[in-house]
């Protein structure tokens, strides 16, 4: 698996667009790095940049960004609402795929060392990269902010991990905090007040650290684990906010934080009018939120991903201050391959492409699309039943069916393109050279493997389509009677997809030289058809019971 690392540096400049553009351009010069998001804040005078790639290019891009920030930002002149200690203030490496947090910590320490040795930037290592346990907390590293650095650098116990003297270079660049961490959600909760003191009180109520005990002994913890928060006033919006970093999204999901901040604000006579996500967010954070609010409404969770995200956005008023477009804020969407497959075509375009003189898409892709339609129809009946007046007590049963159906729709949509990819793989084998015995052997081996794969893919289509039939049967028996015919069409479409896919299993299995590999595929395909035909019979019987004249 390819190793993917995300880097989210925060630079102490949010007002001069030319400086921001120059830093981002320096990052983008590294081949293999993709800049996903640039989020400047005028009031905080801070810009959050997000980019991804493999470890080596990401570390190189992070170094170049720090070098350009050092060149263009003078911390002696910097002022802003957000805590900061350096031109490149924080520089976290975040594991995305194929790499561990511990491996990212090793990379972060090496990056901090290089920044000091080559650029002269003092660096603290924080979170998973910390050399000292107390420095796992970024607040400890940044205590006193930029203004405290001369004193801290003179103190052996508080000086940065990589550090020289308080010379002109250090004075201009400040100290950077380089670390490794898991996904962090940065979110600001908008309040209907201009009072920083009241916003800070709410922040103390909820943040894990809490507030100092009035008795002077210890701290009174807040209500939300894995969170850090402060209150501030934003001139740009004319409101106070609770600014929060959720460092453990499993302990405190975004929707939990939103509800709890809302509760604590209300207890102090305030109201949360919305939330502002800073930088990017993992898709699951918004999907979990959308499903949470749907469940509170006793509505089906088995709706499209787009609709679930819309519920999340509206429930937390993420568009309170400015438009919120998930395509621009969700990291998975920004990382997605920009190429469009068959499943992304319009229905008309897919149909026209199938009708063209090209051999693909063919029967295998059409069979997968039939299976997808079957799952979609069963899901539709479940959603209509969950929303039927007077059936509120049964909403969870129908919601569960709809969720299963949505997963099958997703699986079968992918199989539309996988079937065509399997066909193209065989065509690629025919183009392989065959001038020597070695080339002939390699070509024959590749062709056998591609043919086996081309038989396995439609079998996966059959398996997935078969799973749609029990859902169709359940909806024909228990679903909204007015939609009984839709459940019947779901069964017919599923069986059509299954029988069509079996033809593709058979024709590709026939091309295998290793008949021992072919036989289990054929036997499983026949068994699926037999099971599907019986489920179709039961479904149509239930449907006809509803629509007899």
Helices and strands as residue ranges (DSSP letters): E 4-7, E 10-11, H 17-28, E 34-41, E 46-53, H 55-72, G 75-77, E 88-97, H 101-119, E 122-127, G 133-136, H 138-141, G 146-148, H 149-153, H 168-173, E 175-180, E 185-191, H 196-206, E 211-212, E 219-220, E 227-234, E 239-246, H 254-267, E 272-278, H 283-296, H 305-315, H 326-329, H 331-335, G 342-344, H 347-355, H 363-386, G 392-394, H 395-430, H 437-478, G 481-483, H 484-509, H 515-547
